[in-house]
Amino acid sequence: MAIYTKTTHGTTTINFIGEFTFKEYSLFQRVQKQIYKNPPTNGSFVFDLADTTKIDGIAMGMLAEMAEELGEECKQVIIINTQPKVFESMYDVGFHKVFKIVADTEQNRTDYLQ
């Protein structure tokens, strides 16, 4: 798995490529520490799962923990998701009740990343 971050117009995005599972905890923790040093204040924060092929419960817990922490700093925390398996996993545990989950279309990316 690879993790990329970028900040554009006050929106910070973390993009996850590949399988995001408990095995990636140390990699995620390094990225998390970088984000916490310079949180996106007054902007949005996006977990971009468009290129995530699998996510497990521990990885979802990592996202939830980070979102809770960032929620105090950001206007909104959004999940962009495209893979049906990933969305189904998130829906099954109630992520749609806690997060704004946006279907991955080019228009939605454009709307939320401005």
Secondary structure, DSSP 8 states (H G I E B T S, - for coil): -EEEEEEETTEEEEEEEEEE-GGGHHHHHHHHHHHHHS--TTSEEEEEETTEEEE-HHHHHHHHHHHHHHHTTSSEEEEEE--HHHHHHHHHTTHHHHSEEEE--HHHHHHHT-
